[in-house]
Amino acid sequence: MTTMREHFAQNILSSSENLEDLCSACGESTTLGQWIGCDSCSRWYHSTCIGLIKKNIKVFVKKTWLCPVCK
């Protein structure tokens, strides 16, 4: 059963658009608003999707930021 699920997942991912262009929280590809990328993996997020406000984003520019998955 696991092998079948992995096969389906690989098919879906290979036929999908570039997943790096999608917000890892909401799955949308809109370029509007602020984005923040995890310094440990390749996930990107809309700041609003993870609860960051504009003034807090500037703090993370100078620091390492880890996404909710990598924390």
Secondary structure, 3 states (H helix, E strand, C coil): CHHHHHHHHHHHHHHCCCHHHCCCCCCCCCCCCCEEECCCCCCEEEHHHHCCCHHHHHHHHCCCCCCCCCC
